[in-house]
Amino acid sequence: MKIYTKTGDDGTTGLFGGTRVPKHHIRIESYGTLDELNSWIGLIRDQDIADSSKKILIKIQEKLFTVGALLAIDPKKEKLKNGKDRLNIPKIGDEDLKLLEQEIDKMELNLPPMTHFILPGGHTTVSYCHITRTICRRAERLVSQLNDYEPVDLTLLSYLNRLSDFLFVLARKLSHDKQAKEIKWIPEKQD
């Protein structure tokens, strides 16, 4: 398989199903941002963190490839004439949401309760996690915008929403593990 096909030299790209769209199409922006998110998760995974965190991050990266593949399908060509799915891509389901929720709950058991917003930072690994969380939120906004134009499986939006929550709690866990100080955001009082 050659890495260059030259078919995108005109500023278009192909969706699953063969439809060509501009590379700036909201669908491409959506799954392109998921690719960016996935790369940042890989950077977190490359840090000195617990093996258990690395394992769940690999699972998340695999799920993000699934989400990206689902978004790359032309919704008009998703089904064959017999009504079956054109591609054999697994769906994102309730069990994927539950896994993130369970991991969030596990991490929160050992963290102090949150009483204020927290300023991102404190340790490089924690900062990587916060950057990743904000990219996840951007991906969620883009997929939500795409849904305004072409229906998207709402479970994908739920997954991205839950994933950003997971990344926030992971940042807090990493702060705890690295003994980094969490700086609370306390708004200045106006005179």
DORO-941424 format. One record per residue (C-alpha): residue in one letter; x, y, z. Coordinates in Angstrom, 1 decimal. Example, Ala and Ser with C-alpha at 12.3 -4.5 7.8 and 13.67 -1.06 7.14 Angstrom:
2
+------+--------+--------+--------+
| rest |     xx |     yy |     zz |
+------+--------+--------+--------+
|    a |   12.3 |   -4.5 |    7.8 |
|    s |   13.7 |   -1.1 |    7.1 |
+------+--------+--------+--------+
% end
This chain:
191
+------+--------+--------+--------+
| rest |     xx |     yy |     zz |
+------+--------+--------+--------+
|    m |    0.0 |    0.0 |    0.0 |
|    k |    1.5 |    3.3 |   -1.0 |
|    i |    1.3 |    6.2 |    1.4 |
|    y |    0.7 |    8.7 |   -1.4 |
|    t |   -2.1 |    8.4 |   -3.8 |
|    k |   -2.2 |   11.9 |   -5.3 |
|    t |   -6.0 |   11.8 |   -5.2 |
|    g |   -6.1 |   14.6 |   -2.6 |
|    d |   -3.9 |   17.0 |   -4.5 |
|    d |   -7.0 |   19.0 |   -5.5 |
|    g |   -7.9 |   19.7 |   -1.9 |
|    t |  -10.5 |   16.9 |   -1.6 |
|    t |  -10.5 |   13.6 |    0.2 |
|    g |  -12.6 |   10.5 |    0.0 |
|    l |  -15.1 |    9.2 |    2.6 |
|    f |  -15.9 |    5.5 |    3.0 |
|    g |  -18.4 |    5.0 |    0.2 |
|    g |  -16.5 |    6.9 |   -2.3 |
|    t |  -17.9 |   10.4 |   -1.9 |
|    r |  -15.3 |   13.2 |   -2.4 |
|    v |  -15.5 |   16.2 |   -0.1 |
|    p |  -13.2 |   19.2 |    0.6 |
|    k |  -10.5 |   18.6 |    3.1 |
|    h |  -12.0 |   21.5 |    5.2 |
|    h |  -15.4 |   19.8 |    5.4 |
|    i |  -16.8 |   19.7 |    8.9 |
|    r |  -16.8 |   15.9 |    8.8 |
|    i |  -13.0 |   15.9 |    8.0 |
|    e |  -12.4 |   18.5 |   10.7 |
|    s |  -14.2 |   16.2 |   13.1 |
|    y |  -12.3 |   13.1 |   12.5 |
|    g |   -9.0 |   15.0 |   11.9 |
|    t |   -9.4 |   16.5 |   15.4 |
|    l |   -9.9 |   12.9 |   16.7 |
|    d |   -6.6 |   12.0 |   15.1 |
|    e |   -4.9 |   15.0 |   16.9 |
|    l |   -6.6 |   13.9 |   20.2 |
|    n |   -5.3 |   10.3 |   19.7 |
|    s |   -1.8 |   11.6 |   19.1 |
|    w |   -1.8 |   13.6 |   22.3 |
|    i |   -3.2 |   10.6 |   24.2 |
|    g |   -0.2 |    8.7 |   22.8 |
|    l |    2.1 |   11.4 |   24.3 |
|    i |    0.5 |   11.0 |   27.7 |
|    r |    0.9 |    7.2 |   27.4 |
|    d |    4.7 |    7.8 |   26.7 |
|    q |    5.1 |    9.5 |   30.0 |
|    d |    6.2 |    7.9 |   33.3 |
|    i |    2.7 |    6.9 |   34.4 |
|    a |    1.2 |    3.8 |   35.9 |
|    d |    0.9 |    0.8 |   33.6 |
|    s |   -2.8 |    0.6 |   34.5 |
|    s |   -3.2 |    4.1 |   33.0 |
|    k |   -1.3 |    3.2 |   29.9 |
|    k |   -3.5 |    0.1 |   29.4 |
|    i |   -6.7 |    2.2 |   29.5 |
|    l |   -5.2 |    4.8 |   27.3 |
|    i |   -4.5 |    2.2 |   24.6 |
|    k |   -8.1 |    1.0 |   24.8 |
|    i |   -9.2 |    4.7 |   24.4 |
|    q |   -6.9 |    5.1 |   21.4 |
|    e |   -8.4 |    2.1 |   19.8 |
|    k |  -12.0 |    3.4 |   20.4 |
|    l |  -11.0 |    6.8 |   18.9 |
|    f |  -10.0 |    5.0 |   15.7 |
|    t |  -13.4 |    3.4 |   15.7 |
|    v |  -15.1 |    6.8 |   16.2 |
|    g |  -13.0 |    8.3 |   13.4 |
|    a |  -13.9 |    5.5 |   11.1 |
|    l |  -17.6 |    5.8 |   11.9 |
|    l |  -17.4 |    9.6 |   11.1 |
|    a |  -15.5 |    8.9 |    7.8 |
|    i |  -18.6 |    7.0 |    6.4 |
|    d |  -20.7 |    8.9 |    4.0 |
|    p |  -24.1 |    8.7 |    5.8 |
|    k |  -25.9 |    8.5 |    2.4 |
|    k |  -23.8 |    5.4 |    1.5 |
|    e |  -23.7 |    3.8 |    5.0 |
|    k |  -26.1 |    0.9 |    4.1 |
|    l |  -26.1 |   -1.5 |    1.2 |
|    k |  -29.2 |   -2.0 |   -0.8 |
|    n |  -30.1 |   -4.9 |    1.5 |
|    g |  -30.0 |   -2.7 |    4.5 |
|    k |  -26.8 |   -4.1 |    6.0 |
|    d |  -23.9 |   -1.9 |    7.0 |
|    r |  -21.5 |   -1.2 |    4.2 |
|    l |  -18.4 |   -1.6 |    6.4 |
|    n |  -17.8 |   -4.0 |    9.2 |
|    i |  -16.9 |   -1.3 |   11.8 |
|    p |  -17.8 |   -1.9 |   15.4 |
|    k |  -20.1 |    0.6 |   17.1 |
|    i |  -19.4 |    2.6 |   20.2 |
|    g |  -21.9 |    1.4 |   22.8 |
|    d |  -23.0 |    1.7 |   26.4 |
|    e |  -20.2 |   -0.6 |   27.6 |
|    d |  -17.6 |    1.9 |   26.2 |
|    l |  -19.2 |    4.7 |   28.2 |
|    k |  -19.4 |    2.5 |   31.3 |
|    l |  -15.7 |    1.7 |   31.1 |
|    l |  -14.8 |    5.4 |   31.2 |
|    e |  -17.2 |    6.0 |   34.1 |
|    q |  -15.8 |    3.1 |   36.0 |
|    e |  -12.2 |    4.4 |   35.5 |
|    i |  -13.3 |    7.9 |   36.6 |
|    d |  -14.9 |    6.4 |   39.7 |
|    k |  -11.8 |    4.4 |   40.5 |
|    m |   -9.4 |    7.4 |   40.1 |
|    e |  -11.7 |    9.6 |   42.2 |
|    l |  -11.6 |    7.2 |   45.2 |
|    n |   -8.0 |    8.4 |   46.0 |
|    l |   -8.4 |   12.1 |   45.2 |
|    p |   -9.5 |   14.9 |   47.5 |
|    p |  -12.9 |   16.3 |   46.7 |
|    m |  -12.9 |   19.2 |   44.2 |
|    t |  -14.1 |   22.4 |   45.7 |
|    h |  -12.9 |   24.9 |   43.0 |
|    f |  -11.9 |   24.9 |   39.4 |
|    i |   -8.3 |   24.0 |   39.0 |
|    l |   -5.7 |   25.8 |   36.9 |
|    p |   -4.1 |   23.5 |   34.4 |
|    g |   -0.4 |   22.7 |   35.1 |
|    g |    1.8 |   21.7 |   38.0 |
|    h |    3.8 |   19.0 |   36.1 |
|    t |    4.5 |   18.5 |   32.4 |
|    t |    2.6 |   15.2 |   32.3 |
|    v |   -0.4 |   16.9 |   33.9 |
|    s |   -0.2 |   19.7 |   31.4 |
|    y |   -0.2 |   17.2 |   28.5 |
|    c |   -3.3 |   15.7 |   30.0 |
|    h |   -5.1 |   19.1 |   30.2 |
|    i |   -4.1 |   19.9 |   26.6 |
|    t |   -5.5 |   16.6 |   25.5 |
|    r |   -8.8 |   17.3 |   27.4 |
|    t |   -9.2 |   20.6 |   25.6 |
|    i |   -8.7 |   18.9 |   22.2 |
|    c |  -11.3 |   16.3 |   23.2 |
|    r |  -13.7 |   19.2 |   23.9 |
|    r |  -12.9 |   20.7 |   20.5 |
|    a |  -13.6 |   17.3 |   18.9 |
|    e |  -16.9 |   17.1 |   20.7 |
|    r |  -17.9 |   20.6 |   19.6 |
|    l |  -17.0 |   19.7 |   16.0 |
|    v |  -19.0 |   16.5 |   16.0 |
|    s |  -21.9 |   18.3 |   17.6 |
|    q |  -21.7 |   20.9 |   14.7 |
|    l |  -21.5 |   18.1 |   12.2 |
|    n |  -24.7 |   16.6 |   13.8 |
|    d |  -26.5 |   19.9 |   12.9 |
|    y |  -25.8 |   19.2 |    9.2 |
|    e |  -25.8 |   15.4 |    9.0 |
|    p |  -27.1 |   13.1 |   11.8 |
|    v |  -24.4 |   11.5 |   13.9 |
|    d |  -24.8 |    8.6 |   16.3 |
|    l |  -25.3 |   10.5 |   19.5 |
|    t |  -23.4 |    7.8 |   21.4 |
|    l |  -20.3 |    9.2 |   19.8 |
|    l |  -21.0 |   12.6 |   21.4 |
|    s |  -21.6 |   10.9 |   24.7 |
|    y |  -18.3 |    9.1 |   24.4 |
|    l |  -16.4 |   12.3 |   23.7 |
|    n |  -18.1 |   14.0 |   26.6 |
|    r |  -17.3 |   11.2 |   29.0 |
|    l |  -13.7 |   11.0 |   27.6 |
|    s |  -13.1 |   14.7 |   28.4 |
|    d |  -14.3 |   14.0 |   32.0 |
|    f |  -12.0 |   11.0 |   32.1 |
|    l |   -9.0 |   13.1 |   31.0 |
|    f |   -9.8 |   15.8 |   33.6 |
|    v |   -9.8 |   13.2 |   36.4 |
|    l |   -6.7 |   11.6 |   34.9 |
|    a |   -5.0 |   15.0 |   35.1 |
|    r |   -6.0 |   15.2 |   38.8 |
|    k |   -4.8 |   11.7 |   39.4 |
|    l |   -1.5 |   12.4 |   37.7 |
|    s |   -1.1 |   15.6 |   39.9 |
|    h |   -1.6 |   13.4 |   42.9 |
|    d |    0.8 |   10.7 |   41.7 |
|    k |    3.5 |   13.3 |   40.8 |
|    q |    2.8 |   15.2 |   44.0 |
|    a |    2.2 |   18.3 |   42.0 |
|    k |    0.3 |   21.1 |   43.6 |
|    e |   -3.2 |   21.8 |   42.3 |
|    i |   -3.8 |   25.5 |   42.2 |
|    k |   -7.4 |   26.4 |   42.7 |
|    w |   -9.0 |   29.2 |   40.7 |
|    i |  -10.5 |   31.6 |   43.1 |
|    p |  -11.9 |   34.7 |   41.3 |
|    e |  -10.5 |   38.0 |   42.4 |
|    k |  -13.0 |   40.1 |   44.3 |
|    q |  -14.1 |   43.3 |   42.6 |
|    d |  -14.1 |   46.5 |   44.5 |
+------+--------+--------+--------+
% end
